[in-house]
Structure formats: C-alpha cells, structure tokens
Amino acid sequence: MNYNQNEKIAQITSQTLIIGVDVAKFKHVAQAQDYRGIEF
C-alpha cells in the first residue's frame, strides 16, 4: 500500500476502530478508540 497521509486519513469512517499498542513499556499498554477519539 503506497498511500500518503491524507489518503490514509480519508479512509477513516464512522465504522473505523483505531487500536494503539505500546509494547516498549515495562507493562504493555493498549487503547481502542473510535474515529472521533472517544475511548472504549
């Protein structure tokens, strides 16, 4: 996939779930949020 940043952002819809994981911490941390930034 050869997308630029604006094309990636344009793909986010109301059906998109964003998941971020930080495995570099002593305790691994994960967060899930919807396209508006509201956490689950």
CHARMM-style PDB file with segment names, atoms N, HN, CA, C and O in Angstrom:
ATOM      1  N   MET     1       0.828  -1.175   0.000  1.00  0.00      PROA
ATOM      2  CA  MET     1       0.000   0.000   0.000  1.00  0.00      PROA
ATOM      3  C   MET     1       0.877   1.244   0.000  1.00  0.00      PROA
ATOM      4  O   MET     1       1.685   1.453   0.905  1.00  0.00      PROA
ATOM      5  N   ASN     2       0.709   2.042  -1.002  1.00  0.00      PROA
ATOM      6  HN  ASN     2       0.053   1.872  -1.737  1.00  0.00      PROA
ATOM      7  CA  ASN     2       1.530   3.229  -1.145  1.00  0.00      PROA
ATOM      8  C   ASN     2       0.642   4.470  -1.039  1.00  0.00      PROA
ATOM      9  O   ASN     2       0.400   5.157  -2.031  1.00  0.00      PROA
ATOM     10  N   TYR     3       0.161   4.748   0.178  1.00  0.00      PROA
ATOM     11  HN  TYR     3       0.358   4.190   0.984  1.00  0.00      PROA
ATOM     12  CA  TYR     3      -0.724   5.881   0.416  1.00  0.00      PROA
ATOM     13  C   TYR     3       0.053   7.019   1.047  1.00  0.00      PROA
ATOM     14  O   TYR     3       1.019   6.794   1.777  1.00  0.00      PROA
ATOM     15  N   ASN     4      -0.375   8.254   0.760  1.00  0.00      PROA
ATOM     16  HN  ASN     4      -1.160   8.436   0.167  1.00  0.00      PROA
ATOM     17  CA  ASN     4       0.192   9.350   1.521  1.00  0.00      PROA
ATOM     18  C   ASN     4      -0.705   9.586   2.740  1.00  0.00      PROA
ATOM     19  O   ASN     4      -1.753   8.951   2.862  1.00  0.00      PROA
ATOM     20  N   GLN     5      -0.318  10.474   3.625  1.00  0.00      PROA
ATOM     21  HN  GLN     5       0.533  10.990   3.527  1.00  0.00      PROA
ATOM     22  CA  GLN     5      -1.016  10.648   4.902  1.00  0.00      PROA
ATOM     23  C   GLN     5      -2.460  11.101   4.710  1.00  0.00      PROA
ATOM     24  O   GLN     5      -3.340  10.628   5.431  1.00  0.00      PROA
ATOM     25  N   ASN     6      -2.734  11.992   3.773  1.00  0.00      PROA
ATOM     26  HN  ASN     6      -2.019  12.375   3.188  1.00  0.00      PROA
ATOM     27  CA  ASN     6      -4.096  12.472   3.561  1.00  0.00      PROA
ATOM     28  C   ASN     6      -5.011  11.363   3.070  1.00  0.00      PROA
ATOM     29  O   ASN     6      -6.177  11.311   3.463  1.00  0.00      PROA
ATOM     30  N   GLU     7      -4.514  10.482   2.228  1.00  0.00      PROA
ATOM     31  HN  GLU     7      -3.568  10.524   1.909  1.00  0.00      PROA
ATOM     32  CA  GLU     7      -5.327   9.363   1.753  1.00  0.00      PROA
ATOM     33  C   GLU     7      -5.634   8.401   2.894  1.00  0.00      PROA
ATOM     34  O   GLU     7      -6.736   7.857   2.957  1.00  0.00      PROA
ATOM     35  N   LYS     8      -4.680   8.182   3.796  1.00  0.00      PROA
ATOM     36  HN  LYS     8      -3.784   8.624   3.745  1.00  0.00      PROA
ATOM     37  CA  LYS     8      -4.914   7.317   4.949  1.00  0.00      PROA
ATOM     38  C   LYS     8      -5.977   7.916   5.860  1.00  0.00      PROA
ATOM     39  O   LYS     8      -6.871   7.204   6.318  1.00  0.00      PROA
ATOM     40  N   ILE     9      -5.890   9.211   6.127  1.00  0.00      PROA
ATOM     41  HN  ILE     9      -5.163   9.788   5.755  1.00  0.00      PROA
ATOM     42  CA  ILE     9      -6.872   9.879   6.978  1.00  0.00      PROA
ATOM     43  C   ILE     9      -8.256   9.836   6.344  1.00  0.00      PROA
ATOM     44  O   ILE     9      -9.249   9.665   7.051  1.00  0.00      PROA
ATOM     45  N   ALA    10      -8.341   9.985   5.043  1.00  0.00      PROA
ATOM     46  HN  ALA    10      -7.535  10.124   4.468  1.00  0.00      PROA
ATOM     47  CA  ALA    10      -9.625   9.967   4.336  1.00  0.00      PROA
ATOM     48  C   ALA    10     -10.303   8.605   4.430  1.00  0.00      PROA
ATOM     49  O   ALA    10     -11.518   8.522   4.251  1.00  0.00      PROA
ATOM     50  N   GLN    11      -9.556   7.532   4.704  1.00  0.00      PROA
ATOM     51  HN  GLN    11      -8.569   7.600   4.849  1.00  0.00      PROA
ATOM     52  CA  GLN    11     -10.144   6.192   4.808  1.00  0.00      PROA
ATOM     53  C   GLN    11     -10.859   5.978   6.130  1.00  0.00      PROA
ATOM     54  O   GLN    11     -11.608   5.010   6.259  1.00  0.00      PROA
ATOM     55  N   ILE    12     -10.658   6.844   7.116  1.00  0.00      PROA
ATOM     56  HN  ILE    12     -10.050   7.630   7.011  1.00  0.00      PROA
ATOM     57  CA  ILE    12     -11.284   6.679   8.427  1.00  0.00      PROA
ATOM     58  C   ILE    12     -12.742   7.089   8.333  1.00  0.00      PROA
ATOM     59  O   ILE    12     -13.055   8.215   7.943  1.00  0.00      PROA
ATOM     60  N   THR    13     -13.642   6.168   8.695  1.00  0.00      PROA
ATOM     61  HN  THR    13     -13.388   5.254   9.012  1.00  0.00      PROA
ATOM     62  CA  THR    13     -15.077   6.428   8.658  1.00  0.00      PROA
ATOM     63  C   THR    13     -15.666   6.187  10.039  1.00  0.00      PROA
ATOM     64  O   THR    13     -14.946   5.876  10.988  1.00  0.00      PROA
ATOM     65  N   SER    14     -16.983   6.335  10.144  1.00  0.00      PROA
ATOM     66  HN  SER    14     -17.568   6.587   9.374  1.00  0.00      PROA
ATOM     67  CA  SER    14     -17.654   6.096  11.424  1.00  0.00      PROA
ATOM     68  C   SER    14     -17.616   4.627  11.826  1.00  0.00      PROA
ATOM     69  O   SER    14     -17.937   4.298  12.967  1.00  0.00      PROA
ATOM     70  N   GLN    15     -17.231   3.740  10.916  1.00  0.00      PROA
ATOM     71  HN  GLN    15     -16.969   4.008   9.989  1.00  0.00      PROA
ATOM     72  CA  GLN    15     -17.137   2.313  11.197  1.00  0.00      PROA
ATOM     73  C   GLN    15     -15.718   1.897  11.584  1.00  0.00      PROA
ATOM     74  O   GLN    15     -15.464   0.713  11.804  1.00  0.00      PROA
ATOM     75  N   THR    16     -14.794   2.853  11.669  1.00  0.00      PROA
ATOM     76  HN  THR    16     -15.001   3.815  11.490  1.00  0.00      PROA
ATOM     77  CA  THR    16     -13.386   2.566  11.920  1.00  0.00      PROA
ATOM     78  C   THR    16     -13.101   2.475  13.412  1.00  0.00      PROA
ATOM     79  O   THR    16     -13.535   3.331  14.183  1.00  0.00      PROA
ATOM     80  N   LEU    17     -12.377   1.444  13.821  1.00  0.00      PROA
ATOM     81  HN  LEU    17     -12.024   0.749  13.195  1.00  0.00      PROA
ATOM     82  CA  LEU    17     -11.894   1.292  15.183  1.00  0.00      PROA
ATOM     83  C   LEU    17     -10.381   1.421  15.153  1.00  0.00      PROA
ATOM     84  O   LEU    17      -9.701   0.701  14.422  1.00  0.00      PROA
ATOM     85  N   ILE    18      -9.859   2.346  15.952  1.00  0.00      PROA
ATOM     86  HN  ILE    18     -10.411   2.932  16.545  1.00  0.00      PROA
ATOM     87  CA  ILE    18      -8.424   2.607  15.981  1.00  0.00      PROA
ATOM     88  C   ILE    18      -7.846   1.975  17.236  1.00  0.00      PROA
ATOM     89  O   ILE    18      -8.327   2.228  18.340  1.00  0.00      PROA
ATOM     90  N   ILE    19      -6.819   1.157  17.071  1.00  0.00      PROA
ATOM     91  HN  ILE    19      -6.428   0.951  16.174  1.00  0.00      PROA
ATOM     92  CA  ILE    19      -6.188   0.477  18.201  1.00  0.00      PROA
ATOM     93  C   ILE    19      -4.707   0.826  18.203  1.00  0.00      PROA
ATOM     94  O   ILE    19      -4.025   0.704  17.185  1.00  0.00      PROA
ATOM     95  N   GLY    20      -4.216   1.264  19.364  1.00  0.00      PROA
ATOM     96  HN  GLY    20      -4.770   1.363  20.191  1.00  0.00      PROA
ATOM     97  CA  GLY    20      -2.803   1.569  19.517  1.00  0.00      PROA
ATOM     98  C   GLY    20      -2.214   0.718  20.627  1.00  0.00      PROA
ATOM     99  O   GLY    20      -2.844   0.538  21.670  1.00  0.00      PROA
ATOM    100  N   VAL    21      -1.015   0.193  20.417  1.00  0.00      PROA
ATOM    101  HN  VAL    21      -0.504   0.340  19.570  1.00  0.00      PROA
ATOM    102  CA  VAL    21      -0.356  -0.656  21.396  1.00  0.00      PROA
ATOM    103  C   VAL    21       1.066  -0.147  21.600  1.00  0.00      PROA
ATOM    104  O   VAL    21       1.785   0.099  20.632  1.00  0.00      PROA
ATOM    105  N   ASP    22       1.475   0.014  22.868  1.00  0.00      PROA
ATOM    106  HN  ASP    22       0.890  -0.186  23.655  1.00  0.00      PROA
ATOM    107  CA  ASP    22       2.842   0.409  23.188  1.00  0.00      PROA
ATOM    108  C   ASP    22       3.501  -0.770  23.890  1.00  0.00      PROA
ATOM    109  O   ASP    22       3.262  -1.007  25.074  1.00  0.00      PROA
ATOM    110  N   VAL    23       4.331  -1.507  23.159  1.00  0.00      PROA
ATOM    111  HN  VAL    23       4.526  -1.314  22.197  1.00  0.00      PROA
ATOM    112  CA  VAL    23       4.977  -2.692  23.720  1.00  0.00      PROA
ATOM    113  C   VAL    23       6.350  -2.359  24.299  1.00  0.00      PROA
ATOM    114  O   VAL    23       7.018  -3.240  24.841  1.00  0.00      PROA
ATOM    115  N   ALA    24       6.779  -1.108  24.194  1.00  0.00      PROA
ATOM    116  HN  ALA    24       6.237  -0.392  23.753  1.00  0.00      PROA
ATOM    117  CA  ALA    24       8.094  -0.723  24.690  1.00  0.00      PROA
ATOM    118  C   ALA    24       8.083  -0.408  26.181  1.00  0.00      PROA
ATOM    119  O   ALA    24       9.145  -0.267  26.787  1.00  0.00      PROA
ATOM    120  N   LYS    25       6.907  -0.297  26.776  1.00  0.00      PROA
ATOM    121  HN  LYS    25       6.045  -0.412  26.284  1.00  0.00      PROA
ATOM    122  CA  LYS    25       6.818  -0.010  28.200  1.00  0.00      PROA
ATOM    123  C   LYS    25       7.061  -1.271  29.022  1.00  0.00      PROA
ATOM    124  O   LYS    25       6.984  -2.381  28.495  1.00  0.00      PROA
ATOM    125  N   PHE    26       7.356  -1.105  30.319  1.00  0.00      PROA
ATOM    126  HN  PHE    26       7.419  -0.204  30.747  1.00  0.00      PROA
ATOM    127  CA  PHE    26       7.528  -2.252  31.215  1.00  0.00      PROA
ATOM    128  C   PHE    26       6.251  -3.077  31.244  1.00  0.00      PROA
ATOM    129  O   PHE    26       6.293  -4.303  31.143  1.00  0.00      PROA
ATOM    130  N   LYS    27       5.110  -2.396  31.383  1.00  0.00      PROA
ATOM    131  HN  LYS    27       5.076  -1.400  31.465  1.00  0.00      PROA
ATOM    132  CA  LYS    27       3.799  -3.038  31.248  1.00  0.00      PROA
ATOM    133  C   LYS    27       3.235  -2.619  29.898  1.00  0.00      PROA
ATOM    134  O   LYS    27       3.133  -1.424  29.619  1.00  0.00      PROA
ATOM    135  N   HSD    28       2.873  -3.570  29.066  1.00  0.00      PROA
ATOM    136  HN  HSD    28       2.957  -4.540  29.293  1.00  0.00      PROA
ATOM    137  CA  HSD    28       2.320  -3.238  27.761  1.00  0.00      PROA
ATOM    138  C   HSD    28       1.006  -2.487  27.943  1.00  0.00      PROA
ATOM    139  O   HSD    28       0.224  -2.792  28.843  1.00  0.00      PROA
ATOM    140  N   VAL    29       0.776  -1.507  27.085  1.00  0.00      PROA
ATOM    141  HN  VAL    29       1.412  -1.258  26.354  1.00  0.00      PROA
ATOM    142  CA  VAL    29      -0.408  -0.658  27.177  1.00  0.00      PROA
ATOM    143  C   VAL    29      -1.117  -0.681  25.831  1.00  0.00      PROA
ATOM    144  O   VAL    29      -0.474  -0.618  24.784  1.00  0.00      PROA
ATOM    145  N   ALA    30      -2.450  -0.772  25.860  1.00  0.00      PROA
ATOM    146  HN  ALA    30      -2.973  -0.823  26.710  1.00  0.00      PROA
ATOM    147  CA  ALA    30      -3.240  -0.720  24.630  1.00  0.00      PROA
ATOM    148  C   ALA    30      -4.431   0.202  24.846  1.00  0.00      PROA
ATOM    149  O   ALA    30      -4.907   0.370  25.969  1.00  0.00      PROA
ATOM    150  N   GLN    31      -4.907   0.798  23.755  1.00  0.00      PROA
ATOM    151  HN  GLN    31      -4.520   0.661  22.843  1.00  0.00      PROA
ATOM    152  CA  GLN    31      -6.051   1.684  23.811  1.00  0.00      PROA
ATOM    153  C   GLN    31      -6.856   1.510  22.533  1.00  0.00      PROA
ATOM    154  O   GLN    31      -6.282   1.387  21.451  1.00  0.00      PROA
ATOM    155  N   ALA    32      -8.168   1.498  22.647  1.00  0.00      PROA
ATOM    156  HN  ALA    32      -8.634   1.597  23.526  1.00  0.00      PROA
ATOM    157  CA  ALA    32      -9.051   1.442  21.484  1.00  0.00      PROA
ATOM    158  C   ALA    32      -9.933   2.680  21.508  1.00  0.00      PROA
ATOM    159  O   ALA    32     -10.442   3.075  22.557  1.00  0.00      PROA
ATOM    160  N   GLN    33     -10.107   3.290  20.336  1.00  0.00      PROA
ATOM    161  HN  GLN    33      -9.694   2.970  19.484  1.00  0.00      PROA
ATOM    162  CA  GLN    33     -10.956   4.472  20.255  1.00  0.00      PROA
ATOM    163  C   GLN    33     -11.658   4.486  18.915  1.00  0.00      PROA
ATOM    164  O   GLN    33     -11.219   3.847  17.958  1.00  0.00      PROA
ATOM    165  N   ASP    34     -12.765   5.230  18.858  1.00  0.00      PROA
ATOM    166  HN  ASP    34     -13.121   5.748  19.635  1.00  0.00      PROA
ATOM    167  CA  ASP    34     -13.476   5.336  17.581  1.00  0.00      PROA
ATOM    168  C   ASP    34     -12.883   6.470  16.761  1.00  0.00      PROA
ATOM    169  O   ASP    34     -11.893   7.083  17.160  1.00  0.00      PROA
ATOM    170  N   TYR    35     -13.491   6.744  15.615  1.00  0.00      PROA
ATOM    171  HN  TYR    35     -14.295   6.245  15.291  1.00  0.00      PROA
ATOM    172  CA  TYR    35     -12.932   7.722  14.696  1.00  0.00      PROA
ATOM    173  C   TYR    35     -12.940   9.146  15.243  1.00  0.00      PROA
ATOM    174  O   TYR    35     -12.240  10.013  14.722  1.00  0.00      PROA
ATOM    175  N   ARG    36     -13.748   9.400  16.318  1.00  0.00      PROA
ATOM    176  HN  ARG    36     -14.317   8.696  16.742  1.00  0.00      PROA
ATOM    177  CA  ARG    36     -13.792  10.732  16.924  1.00  0.00      PROA
ATOM    178  C   ARG    36     -12.794  10.867  18.065  1.00  0.00      PROA
ATOM    179  O   ARG    36     -12.624  11.963  18.598  1.00  0.00      PROA
ATOM    180  N   GLY    37     -12.135   9.788  18.452  1.00  0.00      PROA
ATOM    181  HN  GLY    37     -12.274   8.898  18.019  1.00  0.00      PROA
ATOM    182  CA  GLY    37     -11.165   9.830  19.530  1.00  0.00      PROA
ATOM    183  C   GLY    37     -11.743   9.440  20.877  1.00  0.00      PROA
ATOM    184  O   GLY    37     -11.066   9.585  21.895  1.00  0.00      PROA
ATOM    185  N   ILE    38     -12.968   8.952  20.916  1.00  0.00      PROA
ATOM    186  HN  ILE    38     -13.518   8.835  20.089  1.00  0.00      PROA
ATOM    187  CA  ILE    38     -13.601   8.530  22.164  1.00  0.00      PROA
ATOM    188  C   ILE    38     -13.131   7.122  22.499  1.00  0.00      PROA
ATOM    189  O   ILE    38     -13.245   6.209  21.681  1.00  0.00      PROA
ATOM    190  N   GLU    39     -12.592   6.949  23.728  1.00  0.00      PROA
ATOM    191  HN  GLU    39     -12.500   7.690  24.393  1.00  0.00      PROA
ATOM    192  CA  GLU    39     -12.063   5.659  24.141  1.00  0.00      PROA
ATOM    193  C   GLU    39     -13.167   4.653  24.439  1.00  0.00      PROA
ATOM    194  O   GLU    39     -14.268   5.012  24.858  1.00  0.00      PROA
ATOM    195  N   PHE    40     -12.842   3.382  24.209  1.00  0.00      PROA
ATOM    196  HN  PHE    40     -11.948   3.090  23.869  1.00  0.00      PROA
ATOM    197  CA  PHE    40     -13.729   2.281  24.586  1.00  0.00      PROA
ATOM    198  C   PHE    40     -13.232   1.645  25.842  1.00  0.00      PROA
ATOM    199  OT1 PHE    40     -13.838   0.693  26.333  1.00  0.00      PROA
TER     200      PHE     40
END
